[in-house]
Amino acid sequence: MIMHILPNLIFLALLTTAIAVACINFGKIRRNILLGKPEKRNDHVAERLKMMLLVAFGQKKMFDRPIPALLHLAVYLGFLIVNIEMLEIVIDGIFGSHRVFLQVLNDFYPFLINTFEFFAIAVVVSCVVFLIRRNILALARFKSPELKQWPTYDANIILYVEIILMAAFLTMNATDQVLQARMVEHYTFAGNFFFSGLLKPIFENMDSAQLINIERGAWWVHIVGVFIFLNYLPFSKHLHIMLAFPNTYFSNLKPKGEMTNMDVVTREVKSMLNLPVETADVPVDGQNLRFGAKDATDLTWKNLLEAYTCTECGRCTSVCPANLTGKKLSPRKIMMDTRDRIVEIGSKTDRFGKFEDDNKSLLGDYITLEELNACTTCNACVEACPVNISPVDIILQLRRYKVMEESQAPASWNAMFSNMETSSAPWKFSPADRFNWAEKLA
């Protein structure tokens, strides 16, 4: 009796372990994100839902580049649709049944499986093309210095895993059909599946015992592969599969060029101009006040969510005018560095119970002043990002710290600041003379 239900017990143990470990790892990510400063992003619910549906679910911004967009859409839909089959696999694994949905869906079941297989083939084709683009064609945006070693391995690992999972799914269905035709016990006739049916000639000359082993092996490879994939996500750039939805929902709905002012500065300016000070303008305890950001924990939770959501696709860097002219700045690296730093802070918190100052910071140890000063704040990177990430926001906060806390700014900037203060313009002339140039037009 025990031997009969042993596979089901093993499956249940694996399922429970996979979910438990995933919950722990995703819980750490949530904790790390919430190490950032608070920020209100819960207004305009309808507008935010529309943004999420268009950008995350509909992948609207991906289609600025149609070919990779279609390939990515195939992988994305394949991931979502094929894994609907996981519901059936989980039920079969727990109860020892076989194609349990067949009993409910009847004649619709073959159509459903054929749909799954179509997307499985689309995933395989797309992943092969992506591997060629990355490793053979070696597109420029995949050769940046920040993509050395692990980021490159990570991208390839996921593509190979996707191919293996889809191949196991098709192999499982192909052998299953042969066993169905032979009316082997437990393999209920479920209809014909077109794409996996093309593989049937490979298996038809094998005896039933071999086919059962192959079918069960493919079944276990597929389900265990999905469990591994689930627990690999927290350590991969492919975490955006999940985080793209909350990240786009909490997008900044203001115009891209509008910079965020500090409440304490707003209050002081309003006081100087004898304007009423709103409650929201009152700053927090002055002893803990910091102008701008030095470390990852000085950023907002939304900045940290964006760092975890970054797909490392490089679209931001490929359109950055500073990067295109040879400057050191790479918006993609800004996001990767921010994520690496908050992960480091989180891991040290786990190890020691609380985070002790390690004499390191995001500004200086990860991101240099040269990178920050190269940014023109044109927001081309923000416009290009397929999941509404803003490297500019992080850059501005880090620059604000250098200027306002450490008084470190290029001489040309200091001259501009002085002119803004005295003449209300970046140029050094009286506001009364500002429109003298127009007199020559009369």
C-alpha positions in Angstrom: 0.0 0.0 0.0 2.8 2.4 1.0 4.7 1.6 -2.2 1.6 2.3 -4.3 1.1 5.8 -2.8 4.9 6.6 -2.4 5.1 8.7 -5.7 2.1 10.8 -4.4 3.8 11.3 -1.1 7.0 12.3 -2.7 5.2 14.7 -5.0 3.3 16.2 -2.1 6.6 16.7 -0.1 8.2 18.4 -3.1 5.2 20.6 -3.7 5.1 21.7 0.0 8.9 22.3 0.1 8.9 24.3 -3.1 6.1 26.5 -2.0 7.6 27.0 1.5 11.0 27.9 0.3 9.6 30.2 -2.4 7.5 32.0 0.2 10.6 32.5 2.4 12.6 33.9 -0.5 9.8 36.2 -1.8 9.3 37.3 1.8 12.9 38.5 2.0 12.5 40.4 -1.3 9.4 42.1 0.2 11.3 42.9 3.3 14.2 44.4 1.3 11.8 46.6 -0.7 10.2 47.9 2.4 13.6 49.0 3.7 13.1 52.0 1.4 11.4 55.2 2.6 7.6 55.4 2.4 6.0 56.9 -0.6 2.3 57.3 -1.4 1.3 55.5 -4.6 -2.3 54.5 -3.8 -4.2 57.2 -5.6 -6.0 57.2 -9.0 -6.8 53.4 -8.8 -8.6 53.3 -12.2 -5.7 55.0 -14.0 -3.2 52.7 -12.3 -5.2 49.6 -13.3 -5.3 50.8 -16.9 -1.5 51.4 -16.8 -0.9 47.9 -15.5 -3.2 46.2 -18.0 -1.6 48.1 -21.0 2.1 48.0 -20.0 2.5 44.8 -17.9 -0.2 42.5 -19.3 -0.5 44.0 -22.8 3.2 44.7 -23.1 2.4 47.9 -25.0 5.9 49.5 -24.8 7.6 46.3 -26.0 6.1 46.9 -29.5 8.4 49.8 -30.2 10.6 47.0 -31.5 8.1 44.6 -33.2 10.3 41.5 -33.8 11.7 41.0 -30.3 8.2 42.0 -28.9 6.5 39.2 -30.8 9.1 36.7 -29.6 8.8 37.9 -26.0 5.0 37.8 -26.3 5.2 34.2 -27.4 7.4 33.3 -24.4 5.2 35.3 -22.0 1.9 33.8 -23.2 3.4 30.4 -23.4 4.6 30.7 -19.8 1.1 31.7 -18.6 -1.0 29.4 -20.8 1.1 26.2 -20.6 1.4 26.5 -16.9 -2.4 26.3 -16.7 -1.6 22.6 -17.3 0.2 22.7 -13.9 -3.2 22.7 -12.2 -3.9 19.3 -13.7 -0.5 18.0 -13.0 -0.7 19.0 -9.4 -4.0 17.3 -8.9 -2.8 14.2 -10.7 0.4 14.2 -8.6 -1.4 14.5 -5.3 -4.3 12.0 -6.0 -2.6 9.6 -8.4 -5.1 10.3 -11.2 -4.4 10.7 -14.9 -5.6 13.7 -16.9 -8.2 14.6 -14.4 -9.5 17.5 -16.4 -10.6 15.1 -19.2 -13.4 13.9 -17.0 -14.7 17.5 -16.8 -13.9 19.0 -20.2 -14.6 15.9 -22.3 -14.5 16.8 -26.1 -13.0 20.2 -25.3 -10.0 18.7 -23.7 -8.0 17.9 -26.9 -8.5 21.4 -28.1 -7.2 22.8 -24.8 -4.1 20.5 -24.9 -3.4 21.4 -28.6 -3.5 25.1 -27.6 -1.0 24.4 -24.9 1.2 22.6 -27.3 1.1 25.4 -29.9 2.4 27.8 -27.3 5.0 25.3 -26.1 6.3 25.2 -29.7 6.2 29.0 -29.8 8.2 29.2 -26.6 10.9 26.8 -27.9 11.3 28.7 -31.2 11.4 32.1 -29.4 14.0 30.8 -26.8 16.2 29.5 -29.6 16.1 32.9 -31.4 16.9 34.7 -28.1 19.9 32.4 -27.5 21.1 33.1 -31.1 20.6 36.9 -30.6 22.5 36.9 -27.3 25.4 34.4 -28.0 25.9 34.3 -31.7 24.8 37.7 -33.1 25.9 39.3 -29.8 23.8 42.4 -30.1 25.5 45.5 -28.7 23.1 46.0 -25.7 24.0 42.5 -24.5 27.7 43.1 -24.4 27.8 45.9 -21.8 30.3 45.6 -18.9 27.6 45.2 -16.3 26.4 42.0 -18.1 29.7 40.1 -17.6 29.5 36.7 -15.9 26.4 36.0 -13.8 23.9 38.3 -15.7 24.8 36.6 -18.9 24.7 33.1 -17.4 21.3 34.0 -15.8 19.7 35.0 -19.1 21.0 31.8 -20.8 20.0 29.5 -17.9 16.4 30.6 -18.1 16.2 30.2 -21.8 17.6 26.6 -21.6 15.3 25.8 -18.7 12.2 27.0 -20.7 13.3 24.8 -23.7 13.7 21.8 -21.4 10.3 22.3 -19.7 8.5 22.6 -23.0 10.4 19.6 -24.5 9.4 17.5 -21.4 5.8 18.6 -21.8 5.7 17.6 -25.5 7.5 14.3 -24.8 5.1 13.5 -22.0 2.1 14.0 -24.4 3.7 12.1 -27.3 4.4 9.0 -25.2 1.0 9.3 -23.5 -0.7 9.1 -26.9 1.1 5.9 -27.8 0.2 4.4 -24.5 -3.4 5.5 -25.0 -3.6 3.8 -28.4 -2.3 0.6 -26.8 -5.0 0.9 -24.1 -2.4 0.5 -21.4 -4.0 0.6 -17.9 -4.2 4.1 -16.4 -3.7 5.9 -19.7 -7.3 6.9 -20.6 -7.9 7.9 -24.2 -7.9 11.7 -24.4 -7.9 12.4 -28.1 -5.2 13.4 -30.6 -2.6 16.1 -29.9 -1.2 17.5 -33.1 2.3 18.8 -32.2 3.3 16.1 -29.8 1.7 13.7 -32.3 4.5 14.5 -34.7 6.9 12.9 -32.2 5.0 9.7 -32.0 7.1 7.8 -34.7 10.1 8.1 -32.3 8.4 6.1 -29.7 6.1 3.7 -31.5 8.6 0.9 -31.7 9.4 0.9 -28.0 7.7 -1.5 -25.6 5.1 -0.2 -23.2 7.3 -0.5 -20.1 9.9 1.8 -21.7 7.2 4.2 -22.8 5.8 4.4 -19.3 9.2 5.1 -17.9 9.8 7.9 -20.5 6.3 9.4 -19.9 6.7 9.4 -16.2 10.2 10.7 -16.5 9.1 13.6 -18.7 6.2 14.2 -16.2 8.6 14.5 -13.3 11.1 16.6 -15.2 8.4 19.1 -16.1 7.0 19.4 -12.6 10.3 19.4 -10.8 11.6 21.9 -13.3 8.7 24.2 -12.6 9.4 23.9 -8.8 13.1 24.7 -9.4 12.2 27.6 -11.7 9.8 29.0 -9.0 12.6 29.0 -6.4 15.2 30.3 -8.9 13.1 33.4 -9.7 14.0 35.4 -6.6 17.7 35.2 -7.6 17.1 36.0 -11.3 16.4 39.0 -13.5 13.3 37.1 -14.5 11.7 38.1 -11.3 10.0 40.7 -13.5 7.6 38.0 -14.6 5.8 38.7 -11.3 7.0 42.2 -10.3 6.1 43.9 -13.6 2.5 44.0 -12.5 2.8 45.8 -9.2 5.6 48.0 -10.6 3.5 49.3 -13.5 0.5 49.6 -11.2 2.5 51.9 -8.9 4.0 53.9 -11.8 4.6 57.6 -11.5 1.6 59.2 -13.1 3.1 62.6 -13.3 4.8 63.9 -16.4 8.3 62.3 -16.8 10.2 65.6 -16.6 8.6 66.7 -13.3 11.0 66.3 -10.5 10.0 65.4 -7.0 10.7 68.1 -4.4 11.7 67.5 -0.8 9.0 68.4 1.7 11.4 70.2 3.9 12.7 72.4 1.1 9.2 73.1 -0.1 8.3 74.2 3.4 11.3 76.6 3.7 10.6 78.1 0.3 6.9 78.7 1.1 7.9 80.2 4.5 10.3 82.6 2.7 7.6 83.6 0.2 5.0 84.0 3.0 2.9 81.2 1.5 0.7 78.9 3.6 2.5 75.7 4.6 0.4 72.5 4.2 0.6 69.7 6.7 2.2 67.4 4.1 5.0 69.9 3.8 6.1 69.6 7.4 9.4 67.5 7.5 10.2 64.6 9.8 12.6 64.8 12.7 15.5 67.1 11.6 18.1 64.9 13.2 17.3 62.1 10.9 16.8 64.3 7.8 19.0 63.6 4.8 19.0 65.6 1.6 18.9 63.1 -1.3 20.1 59.5 -1.1 23.5 58.1 -0.2 22.6 54.4 0.2 19.9 52.2 -1.0 17.8 52.5 2.2 17.6 56.3 1.5 15.7 55.6 -1.6 11.9 55.0 -1.6 10.3 51.5 -1.6 9.2 52.2 -5.2 12.8 52.8 -6.3 13.7 49.4 -4.7 10.8 47.7 -6.3 11.9 49.0 -9.7 15.4 47.7 -9.0 14.0 44.2 -8.4 11.7 44.5 -11.5 14.5 45.5 -13.9 14.6 43.0 -16.8 18.2 43.9 -17.7 17.0 44.2 -21.4 19.2 47.2 -21.9 16.7 49.2 -23.9 17.3 52.1 -21.5 21.1 52.1 -22.0 20.7 51.7 -25.8 18.8 55.0 -26.1 20.8 56.9 -23.4 22.5 59.9 -25.2 25.3 60.0 -22.6 26.1 56.3 -23.1 25.9 56.6 -26.9 28.5 59.3 -26.8 31.0 57.2 -24.8 30.1 58.4 -21.2 30.4 55.9 -18.4 26.7 56.1 -17.5 24.5 53.1 -18.1 20.9 53.4 -16.8 20.7 49.6 -16.7 23.7 49.5 -14.4 22.1 52.0 -12.1 19.2 49.7 -11.5 21.4 46.6 -11.2 23.7 48.3 -8.7 20.7 49.4 -6.6 19.3 45.9 -6.5 22.7 44.4 -5.6 23.2 46.9 -2.8 19.8 46.3 -1.2 20.3 42.5 -1.5 23.6 42.9 0.3 22.0 45.0 3.0 19.2 42.4 3.4 21.6 39.4 3.5 23.6 41.1 6.2 20.4 41.8 8.2 19.5 38.1 8.0 23.0 37.1 9.1 23.4 39.5 12.1 19.8 40.1 13.0 20.2 43.8 12.1 22.2 45.8 9.6 25.4 47.1 11.0 27.2 49.9 9.1 29.6 48.2 6.7 31.3 51.4 5.6 29.9 50.9 2.1 27.2 52.8 0.3 25.4 52.8 -3.0 26.9 56.1 -3.9 30.7 55.7 -4.2 31.0 51.9 -3.8 28.5 51.0 -6.5 27.7 54.1 -8.5 30.3 56.7 -9.2 30.0 60.5 -9.4 31.2 60.3 -13.0 28.1 58.2 -13.9 25.7 60.6 -12.1 27.1 63.8 -13.6 26.8 62.3 -17.1 23.0 62.1 -16.9 21.2 64.8 -18.9 17.8 63.9 -17.2 16.3 63.6 -20.7 14.2 60.7 -19.6 14.9 58.7 -22.7 15.6 55.7 -20.5 12.3 56.0 -18.7 10.4 56.3 -22.0 12.2 53.2 -23.4 11.7 50.9 -20.4 9.0 48.3 -21.1 8.0 48.1 -17.4 8.0 51.9 -16.5 11.3 51.9 -14.5 12.9 55.3 -13.8 16.7 55.2 -13.4 16.6 59.1 -13.5 14.7 59.2 -10.2 17.6 57.3 -8.5 20.2 59.4 -10.2 18.6 62.7 -9.1 18.4 61.5 -5.5 22.0 60.5 -5.5 23.1 63.8 -7.1 20.9 65.7 -4.6 23.0 64.2 -1.8 26.3 65.1 -3.4 25.2 68.7 -4.0 23.2 69.4 -0.9 25.0 67.2 1.7 28.6 67.2 0.5 28.5 70.4 -1.6 30.2 68.6 -4.5 29.0 69.8 -7.9 30.9 70.8 -11.1 31.9 74.4 -11.2 29.5 75.1 -14.0 26.6 73.8 -11.9 27.6 76.0 -9.0 27.6 79.0 -11.3 24.1 78.0 -12.5 22.9 77.6 -8.9 24.2 81.1 -8.1 22.5 82.6 -11.1 19.2 80.9 -10.4 19.3 82.3 -6.8 20.2 85.9 -7.8 18.7 86.2 -11.3 16.0 83.6 -11.4 17.6 82.2 -14.5 20.6 80.0 -15.3 22.3 83.0 -17.1 24.0 85.9 -15.3 22.0 88.9 -16.3 19.2 90.9 -14.7 15.6 89.6 -15.1 14.7 93.1 -16.3 17.0 92.5 -19.3 15.7 89.1 -20.1 13.6 90.1 -23.1 16.0 92.7 -24.6 16.6 90.4 -27.5 13.0 90.8 -28.6 13.5 94.5 -29.3 15.6 93.7 -32.4 12.6 91.9 -33.8 10.4 95.0 -34.0 
